[in-house]
Amino acid sequence: MSLISPERKAAKAEVIKTNATKTGDTGSPEVQIAILTERINHLTDHFKTHKKDNHSRRGLLKMVSRRRHLLDYVKGKDAARYQTIIEKLGIRR
């Protein structure tokens, strides 16, 4: 039995498909950032009803930090690619 619902799996597959640089691409920074952004948005909605869930809040902070490091990596490699990712995902910087 999977702990992840089929809807979440489908959403992740869609995020991968829309952000992949080529077919079968799941590890590029763009895809990783997009997946983390989707998970961060999902957890943010979770916190609207579960305000005292501090264990999940710690996980959220780790995800935000991981996304920040990936964005810094992309920014150092290619500023145009960084700008494209930020605009596409609606991340404020």
PDB file of N, CA, C and O in Angstrom:
ATOM      1  N   MET A   1       0.829  -1.173   0.000  1.00  0.00           N
ATOM      2  CA  MET A   1       0.000   0.000   0.000  1.00  0.00           C
ATOM      3  C   MET A   1       0.881   1.248   0.000  1.00  0.00           C
ATOM      4  O   MET A   1       1.844   1.342   0.761  1.00  0.00           O
ATOM      5  N   SER A   2       0.544   2.185  -0.849  1.00  0.00           N
ATOM      6  CA  SER A   2       1.307   3.415  -0.956  1.00  0.00           C
ATOM      7  C   SER A   2       0.738   4.481  -0.023  1.00  0.00           C
ATOM      8  O   SER A   2      -0.477   4.601   0.135  1.00  0.00           O
ATOM      9  N   LEU A   3       1.621   5.241   0.583  1.00  0.00           N
ATOM     10  CA  LEU A   3       1.182   6.313   1.466  1.00  0.00           C
ATOM     11  C   LEU A   3       0.790   7.568   0.691  1.00  0.00           C
ATOM     12  O   LEU A   3       0.115   8.450   1.222  1.00  0.00           O
ATOM     13  N   ILE A   4       1.214   7.642  -0.556  1.00  0.00           N
ATOM     14  CA  ILE A   4       0.911   8.803  -1.389  1.00  0.00           C
ATOM     15  C   ILE A   4      -0.337   8.512  -2.206  1.00  0.00           C
ATOM     16  O   ILE A   4      -0.446   7.465  -2.844  1.00  0.00           O
ATOM     17  N   SER A   5      -1.273   9.447  -2.181  1.00  0.00           N
ATOM     18  CA  SER A   5      -2.529   9.241  -2.901  1.00  0.00           C
ATOM     19  C   SER A   5      -2.298   9.292  -4.412  1.00  0.00           C
ATOM     20  O   SER A   5      -1.344   9.918  -4.875  1.00  0.00           O
ATOM     21  N   PRO A   6      -3.164   8.638  -5.175  1.00  0.00           N
ATOM     22  CA  PRO A   6      -3.028   8.665  -6.637  1.00  0.00           C
ATOM     23  C   PRO A   6      -3.106  10.081  -7.209  1.00  0.00           C
ATOM     24  O   PRO A   6      -2.478  10.375  -8.226  1.00  0.00           O
ATOM     25  N   GLU A   7      -3.877  10.961  -6.557  1.00  0.00           N
ATOM     26  CA  GLU A   7      -3.970  12.339  -7.037  1.00  0.00           C
ATOM     27  C   GLU A   7      -2.621  13.048  -6.920  1.00  0.00           C
ATOM     28  O   GLU A   7      -2.221  13.789  -7.817  1.00  0.00           O
ATOM     29  N   ARG A   8      -1.923  12.813  -5.802  1.00  0.00           N
ATOM     30  CA  ARG A   8      -0.611  13.440  -5.592  1.00  0.00           C
ATOM     31  C   ARG A   8       0.420  12.887  -6.572  1.00  0.00           C
ATOM     32  O   ARG A   8       1.279  13.623  -7.057  1.00  0.00           O
ATOM     33  N   LYS A   9       0.333  11.571  -6.865  1.00  0.00           N
ATOM     34  CA  LYS A   9       1.244  10.976  -7.839  1.00  0.00           C
ATOM     35  C   LYS A   9       1.022  11.577  -9.216  1.00  0.00           C
ATOM     36  O   LYS A   9       1.976  11.868  -9.937  1.00  0.00           O
ATOM     37  N   ALA A  10      -0.244  11.761  -9.577  1.00  0.00           N
ATOM     38  CA  ALA A  10      -0.571  12.352 -10.875  1.00  0.00           C
ATOM     39  C   ALA A  10      -0.092  13.800 -10.940  1.00  0.00           C
ATOM     40  O   ALA A  10       0.410  14.246 -11.972  1.00  0.00           O
ATOM     41  N   ALA A  11      -0.247  14.523  -9.848  1.00  0.00           N
ATOM     42  CA  ALA A  11       0.204  15.917  -9.810  1.00  0.00           C
ATOM     43  C   ALA A  11       1.724  15.991  -9.967  1.00  0.00           C
ATOM     44  O   ALA A  11       2.235  16.864 -10.668  1.00  0.00           O
ATOM     45  N   LYS A  12       2.441  15.079  -9.317  1.00  0.00           N
ATOM     46  CA  LYS A  12       3.900  15.057  -9.424  1.00  0.00           C
ATOM     47  C   LYS A  12       4.329  14.725 -10.848  1.00  0.00           C
ATOM     48  O   LYS A  12       5.255  15.337 -11.382  1.00  0.00           O
ATOM     49  N   ALA A  13       3.657  13.755 -11.462  1.00  0.00           N
ATOM     50  CA  ALA A  13       3.976  13.389 -12.843  1.00  0.00           C
ATOM     51  C   ALA A  13       3.740  14.568 -13.781  1.00  0.00           C
ATOM     52  O   ALA A  13       4.512  14.784 -14.716  1.00  0.00           O
ATOM     53  N   GLU A  14       2.686  15.325 -13.536  1.00  0.00           N
ATOM     54  CA  GLU A  14       2.385  16.493 -14.364  1.00  0.00           C
ATOM     55  C   GLU A  14       3.454  17.571 -14.187  1.00  0.00           C
ATOM     56  O   GLU A  14       3.868  18.203 -15.159  1.00  0.00           O
ATOM     57  N   VAL A  15       3.894  17.779 -12.959  1.00  0.00           N
ATOM     58  CA  VAL A  15       4.947  18.763 -12.689  1.00  0.00           C
ATOM     59  C   VAL A  15       6.231  18.355 -13.400  1.00  0.00           C
ATOM     60  O   VAL A  15       6.907  19.195 -13.994  1.00  0.00           O
ATOM     61  N   ILE A  16       6.564  17.082 -13.343  1.00  0.00           N
ATOM     62  CA  ILE A  16       7.771  16.591 -14.016  1.00  0.00           C
ATOM     63  C   ILE A  16       7.648  16.793 -15.518  1.00  0.00           C
ATOM     64  O   ILE A  16       8.592  17.237 -16.171  1.00  0.00           O
ATOM     65  N   LYS A  17       6.479  16.465 -16.063  1.00  0.00           N
ATOM     66  CA  LYS A  17       6.273  16.575 -17.510  1.00  0.00           C
ATOM     67  C   LYS A  17       6.391  18.024 -17.989  1.00  0.00           C
ATOM     68  O   LYS A  17       6.974  18.282 -19.042  1.00  0.00           O
ATOM     69  N   THR A  18       5.848  18.958 -17.231  1.00  0.00           N
ATOM     70  CA  THR A  18       5.860  20.353 -17.675  1.00  0.00           C
ATOM     71  C   THR A  18       7.207  21.037 -17.475  1.00  0.00           C
ATOM     72  O   THR A  18       7.481  22.042 -18.131  1.00  0.00           O
ATOM     73  N   ASN A  19       8.051  20.522 -16.589  1.00  0.00           N
ATOM     74  CA  ASN A  19       9.321  21.186 -16.296  1.00  0.00           C
ATOM     75  C   ASN A  19      10.549  20.428 -16.783  1.00  0.00           C
ATOM     76  O   ASN A  19      11.672  20.907 -16.624  1.00  0.00           O
ATOM     77  N   ALA A  20      10.355  19.257 -17.371  1.00  0.00           N
ATOM     78  CA  ALA A  20      11.489  18.458 -17.842  1.00  0.00           C
ATOM     79  C   ALA A  20      12.148  19.135 -19.040  1.00  0.00           C
ATOM     80  O   ALA A  20      11.471  19.702 -19.897  1.00  0.00           O
ATOM     81  N   THR A  21      13.483  19.068 -19.087  1.00  0.00           N
ATOM     82  CA  THR A  21      14.206  19.642 -20.213  1.00  0.00           C
ATOM     83  C   THR A  21      14.240  18.682 -21.398  1.00  0.00           C
ATOM     84  O   THR A  21      14.403  19.105 -22.543  1.00  0.00           O
ATOM     85  N   LYS A  22      14.087  17.393 -21.119  1.00  0.00           N
ATOM     86  CA  LYS A  22      13.991  16.378 -22.170  1.00  0.00           C
ATOM     87  C   LYS A  22      13.170  15.223 -21.619  1.00  0.00           C
ATOM     88  O   LYS A  22      12.864  15.205 -20.426  1.00  0.00           O
ATOM     89  N   THR A  23      12.807  14.263 -22.454  1.00  0.00           N
ATOM     90  CA  THR A  23      11.989  13.146 -21.986  1.00  0.00           C
ATOM     91  C   THR A  23      12.783  12.302 -20.990  1.00  0.00           C
ATOM     92  O   THR A  23      13.972  12.046 -21.184  1.00  0.00           O
ATOM     93  N   GLY A  24      12.118  11.879 -19.937  1.00  0.00           N
ATOM     94  CA  GLY A  24      12.760  11.061 -18.915  1.00  0.00           C
ATOM     95  C   GLY A  24      13.571  11.858 -17.915  1.00  0.00           C
ATOM     96  O   GLY A  24      14.258  11.282 -17.072  1.00  0.00           O
ATOM     97  N   ASP A  25      13.502  13.173 -17.999  1.00  0.00           N
ATOM     98  CA  ASP A  25      14.272  14.033 -17.108  1.00  0.00           C
ATOM     99  C   ASP A  25      13.532  14.213 -15.788  1.00  0.00           C
ATOM    100  O   ASP A  25      12.460  14.819 -15.747  1.00  0.00           O
ATOM    101  N   THR A  26      14.107  13.685 -14.710  1.00  0.00           N
ATOM    102  CA  THR A  26      13.503  13.872 -13.387  1.00  0.00           C
ATOM    103  C   THR A  26      14.498  14.471 -12.402  1.00  0.00           C
ATOM    104  O   THR A  26      14.116  14.805 -11.281  1.00  0.00           O
ATOM    105  N   GLY A  27      15.750  14.615 -12.784  1.00  0.00           N
ATOM    106  CA  GLY A  27      16.769  15.048 -11.845  1.00  0.00           C
ATOM    107  C   GLY A  27      17.347  16.416 -12.094  1.00  0.00           C
ATOM    108  O   GLY A  27      18.176  16.878 -11.309  1.00  0.00           O
ATOM    109  N   SER A  28      16.942  17.088 -13.161  1.00  0.00           N
ATOM    110  CA  SER A  28      17.493  18.415 -13.419  1.00  0.00           C
ATOM    111  C   SER A  28      17.031  19.380 -12.332  1.00  0.00           C
ATOM    112  O   SER A  28      15.979  19.173 -11.726  1.00  0.00           O
ATOM    113  N   PRO A  29      17.802  20.423 -12.083  1.00  0.00           N
ATOM    114  CA  PRO A  29      17.412  21.368 -11.035  1.00  0.00           C
ATOM    115  C   PRO A  29      16.028  21.975 -11.261  1.00  0.00           C
ATOM    116  O   PRO A  29      15.300  22.228 -10.301  1.00  0.00           O
ATOM    117  N   GLU A  30      15.663  22.208 -12.514  1.00  0.00           N
ATOM    118  CA  GLU A  30      14.345  22.780 -12.803  1.00  0.00           C
ATOM    119  C   GLU A  30      13.234  21.873 -12.293  1.00  0.00           C
ATOM    120  O   GLU A  30      12.279  22.338 -11.671  1.00  0.00           O
ATOM    121  N   VAL A  31      13.363  20.583 -12.556  1.00  0.00           N
ATOM    122  CA  VAL A  31      12.340  19.622 -12.129  1.00  0.00           C
ATOM    123  C   VAL A  31      12.334  19.504 -10.608  1.00  0.00           C
ATOM    124  O   VAL A  31      11.268  19.487  -9.992  1.00  0.00           O
ATOM    125  N   GLN A  32      13.513  19.423 -10.003  1.00  0.00           N
ATOM    126  CA  GLN A  32      13.586  19.312  -8.548  1.00  0.00           C
ATOM    127  C   GLN A  32      12.970  20.528  -7.864  1.00  0.00           C
ATOM    128  O   GLN A  32      12.247  20.390  -6.877  1.00  0.00           O
ATOM    129  N   ILE A  33      13.255  21.719  -8.389  1.00  0.00           N
ATOM    130  CA  ILE A  33      12.692  22.950  -7.822  1.00  0.00           C
ATOM    131  C   ILE A  33      11.181  22.960  -7.981  1.00  0.00           C
ATOM    132  O   ILE A  33      10.462  23.353  -7.062  1.00  0.00           O
ATOM    133  N   ALA A  34      10.691  22.529  -9.144  1.00  0.00           N
ATOM    134  CA  ALA A  34       9.244  22.512  -9.383  1.00  0.00           C
ATOM    135  C   ALA A  34       8.543  21.526  -8.448  1.00  0.00           C
ATOM    136  O   ALA A  34       7.472  21.829  -7.921  1.00  0.00           O
ATOM    137  N   ILE A  35       9.136  20.357  -8.239  1.00  0.00           N
ATOM    138  CA  ILE A  35       8.542  19.366  -7.334  1.00  0.00           C
ATOM    139  C   ILE A  35       8.516  19.906  -5.905  1.00  0.00           C
ATOM    140  O   ILE A  35       7.510  19.781  -5.206  1.00  0.00           O
ATOM    141  N   LEU A  36       9.619  20.502  -5.477  1.00  0.00           N
ATOM    142  CA  LEU A  36       9.659  21.076  -4.128  1.00  0.00           C
ATOM    143  C   LEU A  36       8.636  22.196  -3.978  1.00  0.00           C
ATOM    144  O   LEU A  36       7.992  22.311  -2.935  1.00  0.00           O
ATOM    145  N   THR A  37       8.481  23.017  -5.006  1.00  0.00           N
ATOM    146  CA  THR A  37       7.505  24.107  -4.954  1.00  0.00           C
ATOM    147  C   THR A  37       6.100  23.554  -4.813  1.00  0.00           C
ATOM    148  O   THR A  37       5.295  24.083  -4.047  1.00  0.00           O
ATOM    149  N   GLU A  38       5.799  22.492  -5.548  1.00  0.00           N
ATOM    150  CA  GLU A  38       4.471  21.876  -5.462  1.00  0.00           C
ATOM    151  C   GLU A  38       4.237  21.314  -4.060  1.00  0.00           C
ATOM    152  O   GLU A  38       3.151  21.475  -3.504  1.00  0.00           O
ATOM    153  N   ARG A  39       5.240  20.660  -3.487  1.00  0.00           N
ATOM    154  CA  ARG A  39       5.108  20.106  -2.136  1.00  0.00           C
ATOM    155  C   ARG A  39       4.995  21.213  -1.088  1.00  0.00           C
ATOM    156  O   ARG A  39       4.234  21.088  -0.129  1.00  0.00           O
ATOM    157  N   ILE A  40       5.750  22.290  -1.270  1.00  0.00           N
ATOM    158  CA  ILE A  40       5.690  23.423  -0.344  1.00  0.00           C
ATOM    159  C   ILE A  40       4.300  24.045  -0.372  1.00  0.00           C
ATOM    160  O   ILE A  40       3.738  24.359   0.678  1.00  0.00           O
ATOM    161  N   ASN A  41       3.745  24.224  -1.561  1.00  0.00           N
ATOM    162  CA  ASN A  41       2.398  24.793  -1.678  1.00  0.00           C
ATOM    163  C   ASN A  41       1.362  23.884  -1.022  1.00  0.00           C
ATOM    164  O   ASN A  41       0.430  24.362  -0.375  1.00  0.00           O
ATOM    165  N   HIS A  42       1.527  22.572  -1.192  1.00  0.00           N
ATOM    166  CA  HIS A  42       0.601  21.616  -0.583  1.00  0.00           C
ATOM    167  C   HIS A  42       0.670  21.702   0.945  1.00  0.00           C
ATOM    168  O   HIS A  42      -0.361  21.713   1.618  1.00  0.00           O
ATOM    169  N   LEU A  43       1.884  21.763   1.485  1.00  0.00           N
ATOM    170  CA  LEU A  43       2.035  21.851   2.941  1.00  0.00           C
ATOM    171  C   LEU A  43       1.525  23.186   3.477  1.00  0.00           C
ATOM    172  O   LEU A  43       0.989  23.244   4.584  1.00  0.00           O
ATOM    173  N   THR A  44       1.685  24.247   2.712  1.00  0.00           N
ATOM    174  CA  THR A  44       1.184  25.551   3.138  1.00  0.00           C
ATOM    175  C   THR A  44      -0.325  25.505   3.307  1.00  0.00           C
ATOM    176  O   THR A  44      -0.864  26.077   4.255  1.00  0.00           O
ATOM    177  N   ASP A  45      -1.011  24.827   2.394  1.00  0.00           N
ATOM    178  CA  ASP A  45      -2.461  24.651   2.535  1.00  0.00           C
ATOM    179  C   ASP A  45      -2.786  23.812   3.772  1.00  0.00           C
ATOM    180  O   ASP A  45      -3.765  24.078   4.469  1.00  0.00           O
ATOM    181  N   HIS A  46      -1.969  22.807   4.038  1.00  0.00           N
ATOM    182  CA  HIS A  46      -2.156  21.945   5.206  1.00  0.00           C
ATOM    183  C   HIS A  46      -2.105  22.767   6.501  1.00  0.00           C
ATOM    184  O   HIS A  46      -2.867  22.518   7.436  1.00  0.00           O
ATOM    185  N   PHE A  47      -1.198  23.749   6.540  1.00  0.00           N
ATOM    186  CA  PHE A  47      -1.028  24.539   7.758  1.00  0.00           C
ATOM    187  C   PHE A  47      -2.163  25.522   7.997  1.00  0.00           C
ATOM    188  O   PHE A  47      -2.292  26.058   9.098  1.00  0.00           O
ATOM    189  N   LYS A  48      -2.979  25.765   6.995  1.00  0.00           N
ATOM    190  CA  LYS A  48      -4.120  26.655   7.203  1.00  0.00           C
ATOM    191  C   LYS A  48      -5.134  26.024   8.146  1.00  0.00           C
ATOM    192  O   LYS A  48      -5.839  26.734   8.862  1.00  0.00           O
ATOM    193  N   THR A  49      -5.214  24.684   8.152  1.00  0.00           N
ATOM    194  CA  THR A  49      -6.148  24.006   9.048  1.00  0.00           C
ATOM    195  C   THR A  49      -5.456  23.370  10.255  1.00  0.00           C
ATOM    196  O   THR A  49      -6.088  23.148  11.288  1.00  0.00           O
ATOM    197  N   HIS A  50      -4.160  23.078  10.125  1.00  0.00           N
ATOM    198  CA  HIS A  50      -3.420  22.424  11.212  1.00  0.00           C
ATOM    199  C   HIS A  50      -2.299  23.346  11.687  1.00  0.00           C
ATOM    200  O   HIS A  50      -1.124  23.116  11.400  1.00  0.00           O
ATOM    201  N   LYS A  51      -2.675  24.370  12.404  1.00  0.00           N
ATOM    202  CA  LYS A  51      -1.728  25.411  12.799  1.00  0.00           C
ATOM    203  C   LYS A  51      -0.644  24.922  13.763  1.00  0.00           C
ATOM    204  O   LYS A  51       0.457  25.472  13.777  1.00  0.00           O
ATOM    205  N   LYS A  52      -0.934  23.917  14.554  1.00  0.00           N
ATOM    206  CA  LYS A  52       0.011  23.474  15.582  1.00  0.00           C
ATOM    207  C   LYS A  52       0.864  22.279  15.159  1.00  0.00           C
ATOM    208  O   LYS A  52       1.532  21.673  15.996  1.00  0.00           O
ATOM    209  N   ASP A  53       0.848  21.941  13.900  1.00  0.00           N
ATOM    210  CA  ASP A  53       1.603  20.794  13.397  1.00  0.00           C
ATOM    211  C   ASP A  53       3.069  21.194  13.195  1.00  0.00           C
ATOM    212  O   ASP A  53       3.496  21.488  12.079  1.00  0.00           O
ATOM    213  N   ASN A  54       3.820  21.200  14.284  1.00  0.00           N
ATOM    214  CA  ASN A  54       5.200  21.669  14.226  1.00  0.00           C
ATOM    215  C   ASN A  54       6.151  20.654  13.603  1.00  0.00           C
ATOM    216  O   ASN A  54       7.195  21.042  13.081  1.00  0.00           O
ATOM    217  N   HIS A  55       5.827  19.390  13.643  1.00  0.00           N
ATOM    218  CA  HIS A  55       6.685  18.386  13.017  1.00  0.00           C
ATOM    219  C   HIS A  55       6.691  18.571  11.501  1.00  0.00           C
ATOM    220  O   HIS A  55       7.745  18.505  10.869  1.00  0.00           O
ATOM    221  N   SER A  56       5.540  18.798  10.932  1.00  0.00           N
ATOM    222  CA  SER A  56       5.469  19.037   9.490  1.00  0.00           C
ATOM    223  C   SER A  56       6.067  20.391   9.133  1.00  0.00           C
ATOM    224  O   SER A  56       6.620  20.560   8.046  1.00  0.00           O
ATOM    225  N   ARG A  57       5.958  21.345  10.033  1.00  0.00           N
ATOM    226  CA  ARG A  57       6.532  22.673   9.778  1.00  0.00           C
ATOM    227  C   ARG A  57       8.053  22.569   9.623  1.00  0.00           C
ATOM    228  O   ARG A  57       8.648  23.268   8.803  1.00  0.00           O
ATOM    229  N   ARG A  58       8.671  21.701  10.408  1.00  0.00           N
ATOM    230  CA  ARG A  58      10.118  21.501  10.283  1.00  0.00           C
ATOM    231  C   ARG A  58      10.455  20.940   8.906  1.00  0.00           C
ATOM    232  O   ARG A  58      11.428  21.357   8.278  1.00  0.00           O
ATOM    233  N   GLY A  59       9.641  19.991   8.442  1.00  0.00           N
ATOM    234  CA  GLY A  59       9.842  19.447   7.106  1.00  0.00           C
ATOM    235  C   GLY A  59       9.674  20.509   6.034  1.00  0.00           C
ATOM    236  O   GLY A  59      10.407  20.524   5.045  1.00  0.00           O
ATOM    237  N   LEU A  60       8.707  21.400   6.231  1.00  0.00           N
ATOM    238  CA  LEU A  60       8.493  22.498   5.287  1.00  0.00           C
ATOM    239  C   LEU A  60       9.725  23.394   5.227  1.00  0.00           C
ATOM    240  O   LEU A  60      10.161  23.782   4.143  1.00  0.00           O
ATOM    241  N   LEU A  61      10.279  23.721   6.376  1.00  0.00           N
ATOM    242  CA  LEU A  61      11.467  24.576   6.403  1.00  0.00           C
ATOM    243  C   LEU A  61      12.654  23.909   5.710  1.00  0.00           C
ATOM    244  O   LEU A  61      13.444  24.580   5.047  1.00  0.00           O
ATOM    245  N   LYS A  62      12.778  22.593   5.864  1.00  0.00           N
ATOM    246  CA  LYS A  62      13.855  21.872   5.177  1.00  0.00           C
ATOM    247  C   LYS A  62      13.659  21.902   3.664  1.00  0.00           C
ATOM    248  O   LYS A  62      14.620  22.050   2.909  1.00  0.00           O
ATOM    249  N   MET A  63      12.393  21.760   3.223  1.00  0.00           N
ATOM    250  CA  MET A  63      12.111  21.813   1.786  1.00  0.00           C
ATOM    251  C   MET A  63      12.414  23.194   1.214  1.00  0.00           C
ATOM    252  O   MET A  63      12.984  23.311   0.129  1.00  0.00           O
ATOM    253  N   VAL A  64      12.034  24.231   1.942  1.00  0.00           N
ATOM    254  CA  VAL A  64      12.301  25.597   1.485  1.00  0.00           C
ATOM    255  C   VAL A  64      13.807  25.823   1.383  1.00  0.00           C
ATOM    256  O   VAL A  64      14.283  26.443   0.432  1.00  0.00           O
ATOM    257  N   SER A  65      14.550  25.321   2.358  1.00  0.00           N
ATOM    258  CA  SER A  65      16.001  25.463   2.339  1.00  0.00           C
ATOM    259  C   SER A  65      16.620  24.708   1.162  1.00  0.00           C
ATOM    260  O   SER A  65      17.518  25.220   0.494  1.00  0.00           O
ATOM    261  N   ARG A  66      16.138  23.497   0.912  1.00  0.00           N
ATOM    262  CA  ARG A  66      16.654  22.709  -0.209  1.00  0.00           C
ATOM    263  C   ARG A  66      16.373  23.408  -1.531  1.00  0.00           C
ATOM    264  O   ARG A  66      17.226  23.440  -2.418  1.00  0.00           O
ATOM    265  N   ARG A  67      15.162  23.972  -1.661  1.00  0.00           N
ATOM    266  CA  ARG A  67      14.807  24.704  -2.888  1.00  0.00           C
ATOM    267  C   ARG A  67      15.688  25.935  -3.042  1.00  0.00           C
ATOM    268  O   ARG A  67      16.131  26.253  -4.146  1.00  0.00           O
ATOM    269  N   ARG A  68      15.945  26.633  -1.928  1.00  0.00           N
ATOM    270  CA  ARG A  68      16.802  27.823  -1.953  1.00  0.00           C
ATOM    271  C   ARG A  68      18.201  27.465  -2.458  1.00  0.00           C
ATOM    272  O   ARG A  68      18.770  28.187  -3.277  1.00  0.00           O
ATOM    273  N   HIS A  69      18.759  26.344  -1.966  1.00  0.00           N
ATOM    274  CA  HIS A  69      20.087  25.920  -2.403  1.00  0.00           C
ATOM    275  C   HIS A  69      20.093  25.569  -3.887  1.00  0.00           C
ATOM    276  O   HIS A  69      21.037  25.911  -4.601  1.00  0.00           O
ATOM    277  N   LEU A  70      19.057  24.894  -4.354  1.00  0.00           N
ATOM    278  CA  LEU A  70      18.979  24.559  -5.778  1.00  0.00           C
ATOM    279  C   LEU A  70      18.861  25.821  -6.626  1.00  0.00           C
ATOM    280  O   LEU A  70      19.482  25.916  -7.685  1.00  0.00           O
ATOM    281  N   LEU A  71      18.072  26.784  -6.172  1.00  0.00           N
ATOM    282  CA  LEU A  71      17.941  28.044  -6.910  1.00  0.00           C
ATOM    283  C   LEU A  71      19.271  28.797  -6.948  1.00  0.00           C
ATOM    284  O   LEU A  71      19.625  29.378  -7.974  1.00  0.00           O
ATOM    285  N   ASP A  72      20.001  28.791  -5.846  1.00  0.00           N
ATOM    286  CA  ASP A  72      21.314  29.436  -5.820  1.00  0.00           C
ATOM    287  C   ASP A  72      22.278  28.752  -6.787  1.00  0.00           C
ATOM    288  O   ASP A  72      23.075  29.415  -7.451  1.00  0.00           O
ATOM    289  N   TYR A  73      22.202  27.428  -6.862  1.00  0.00           N
ATOM    290  CA  TYR A  73      23.045  26.675  -7.789  1.00  0.00           C
ATOM    291  C   TYR A  73      22.746  27.075  -9.231  1.00  0.00           C
ATOM    292  O   TYR A  73      23.661  27.338 -10.011  1.00  0.00           O
ATOM    293  N   VAL A  74      21.463  27.118  -9.580  1.00  0.00           N
ATOM    294  CA  VAL A  74      21.080  27.476 -10.952  1.00  0.00           C
ATOM    295  C   VAL A  74      21.479  28.918 -11.248  1.00  0.00           C
ATOM    296  O   VAL A  74      21.946  29.218 -12.347  1.00  0.00           O
ATOM    297  N   LYS A  75      21.302  29.803 -10.285  1.00  0.00           N
ATOM    298  CA  LYS A  75      21.653  31.212 -10.479  1.00  0.00           C
ATOM    299  C   LYS A  75      23.147  31.363 -10.750  1.00  0.00           C
ATOM    300  O   LYS A  75      23.547  32.194 -11.566  1.00  0.00           O
ATOM    301  N   GLY A  76      23.968  30.572 -10.077  1.00  0.00           N
ATOM    302  CA  GLY A  76      25.407  30.617 -10.290  1.00  0.00           C
ATOM    303  C   GLY A  76      25.820  30.060 -11.639  1.00  0.00           C
ATOM    304  O   GLY A  76      26.798  30.515 -12.232  1.00  0.00           O
ATOM    305  N   LYS A  77      25.075  29.075 -12.127  1.00  0.00           N
ATOM    306  CA  LYS A  77      25.403  28.454 -13.413  1.00  0.00           C
ATOM    307  C   LYS A  77      24.893  29.273 -14.594  1.00  0.00           C
ATOM    308  O   LYS A  77      25.624  29.498 -15.559  1.00  0.00           O
ATOM    309  N   ASP A  78      23.633  29.720 -14.520  1.00  0.00           N
ATOM    310  CA  ASP A  78      23.010  30.396 -15.660  1.00  0.00           C
ATOM    311  C   ASP A  78      21.887  31.302 -15.148  1.00  0.00           C
ATOM    312  O   ASP A  78      20.819  30.824 -14.766  1.00  0.00           O
ATOM    313  N   ALA A  79      22.138  32.605 -15.146  1.00  0.00           N
ATOM    314  CA  ALA A  79      21.173  33.565 -14.595  1.00  0.00           C
ATOM    315  C   ALA A  79      19.874  33.599 -15.401  1.00  0.00           C
ATOM    316  O   ALA A  79      18.803  33.807 -14.831  1.00  0.00           O
ATOM    317  N   ALA A  80      19.954  33.400 -16.709  1.00  0.00           N
ATOM    318  CA  ALA A  80      18.742  33.427 -17.546  1.00  0.00           C
ATOM    319  C   ALA A  80      17.835  32.247 -17.201  1.00  0.00           C
ATOM    320  O   ALA A  80      16.616  32.395 -17.116  1.00  0.00           O
ATOM    321  N   ARG A  81      18.437  31.081 -17.003  1.00  0.00           N
ATOM    322  CA  ARG A  81      17.676  29.887 -16.619  1.00  0.00           C
ATOM    323  C   ARG A  81      17.008  30.097 -15.261  1.00  0.00           C
ATOM    324  O   ARG A  81      15.861  29.703 -15.052  1.00  0.00           O
ATOM    325  N   TYR A  82      17.738  30.718 -14.353  1.00  0.00           N
ATOM    326  CA  TYR A  82      17.224  31.028 -13.019  1.00  0.00           C
ATOM    327  C   TYR A  82      15.991  31.923 -13.120  1.00  0.00           C
ATOM    328  O   TYR A  82      14.970  31.666 -12.482  1.00  0.00           O
ATOM    329  N   GLN A  83      16.099  32.977 -13.928  1.00  0.00           N
ATOM    330  CA  GLN A  83      14.992  33.917 -14.089  1.00  0.00           C
ATOM    331  C   GLN A  83      13.775  33.230 -14.692  1.00  0.00           C
ATOM    332  O   GLN A  83      12.642  33.507 -14.297  1.00  0.00           O
ATOM    333  N   THR A  84      14.005  32.338 -15.642  1.00  0.00           N
ATOM    334  CA  THR A  84      12.908  31.600 -16.271  1.00  0.00           C
ATOM    335  C   THR A  84      12.184  30.725 -15.252  1.00  0.00           C
ATOM    336  O   THR A  84      10.954  30.678 -15.234  1.00  0.00           O
ATOM    337  N   ILE A  85      12.937  30.040 -14.415  1.00  0.00           N
ATOM    338  CA  ILE A  85      12.342  29.164 -13.395  1.00  0.00           C
ATOM    339  C   ILE A  85      11.488  29.979 -12.427  1.00  0.00           C
ATOM    340  O   ILE A  85      10.357  29.608 -12.113  1.00  0.00           O
ATOM    341  N   ILE A  86      12.046  31.092 -11.963  1.00  0.00           N
ATOM    342  CA  ILE A  86      11.340  31.943 -10.993  1.00  0.00           C
ATOM    343  C   ILE A  86      10.013  32.442 -11.576  1.00  0.00           C
ATOM    344  O   ILE A  86       8.982  32.415 -10.904  1.00  0.00           O
ATOM    345  N   GLU A  87      10.052  32.895 -12.826  1.00  0.00           N
ATOM    346  CA  GLU A  87       8.834  33.419 -13.449  1.00  0.00           C
ATOM    347  C   GLU A  87       7.822  32.309 -13.702  1.00  0.00           C
ATOM    348  O   GLU A  87       6.622  32.501 -13.506  1.00  0.00           O
ATOM    349  N   LYS A  88       8.304  31.152 -14.136  1.00  0.00           N
ATOM    350  CA  LYS A  88       7.406  30.043 -14.457  1.00  0.00           C
ATOM    351  C   LYS A  88       6.685  29.520 -13.219  1.00  0.00           C
ATOM    352  O   LYS A  88       5.498  29.201 -13.280  1.00  0.00           O
ATOM    353  N   LEU A  89       7.394  29.431 -12.099  1.00  0.00           N
ATOM    354  CA  LEU A  89       6.816  28.865 -10.881  1.00  0.00           C
ATOM    355  C   LEU A  89       6.186  29.915  -9.968  1.00  0.00           C
ATOM    356  O   LEU A  89       5.508  29.574  -8.999  1.00  0.00           O
ATOM    357  N   GLY A  90       6.409  31.179 -10.275  1.00  0.00           N
ATOM    358  CA  GLY A  90       5.822  32.237  -9.458  1.00  0.00           C
ATOM    359  C   GLY A  90       6.462  32.361  -8.091  1.00  0.00           C
ATOM    360  O   GLY A  90       5.793  32.692  -7.113  1.00  0.00           O
ATOM    361  N   ILE A  91       7.757  32.095  -8.021  1.00  0.00           N
ATOM    362  CA  ILE A  91       8.481  32.220  -6.759  1.00  0.00           C
ATOM    363  C   ILE A  91       8.962  33.660  -6.652  1.00  0.00           C
ATOM    364  O   ILE A  91       9.560  34.190  -7.589  1.00  0.00           O
ATOM    365  N   ARG A  92       8.704  34.288  -5.522  1.00  0.00           N
ATOM    366  CA  ARG A  92       9.163  35.669  -5.372  1.00  0.00           C
ATOM    367  C   ARG A  92      10.600  35.674  -4.885  1.00  0.00           C
ATOM    368  O   ARG A  92      10.966  34.915  -3.987  1.00  0.00           O
ATOM    369  N   ARG A  93      11.399  36.521  -5.474  1.00  0.00           N
ATOM    370  CA  ARG A  93      12.797  36.653  -5.083  1.00  0.00           C
ATOM    371  C   ARG A  93      13.196  38.086  -5.168  1.00  0.00           C
ATOM    372  O   ARG A  93      14.343  38.426  -4.879  1.00  0.00           O
TER     373      ARG A  93
END
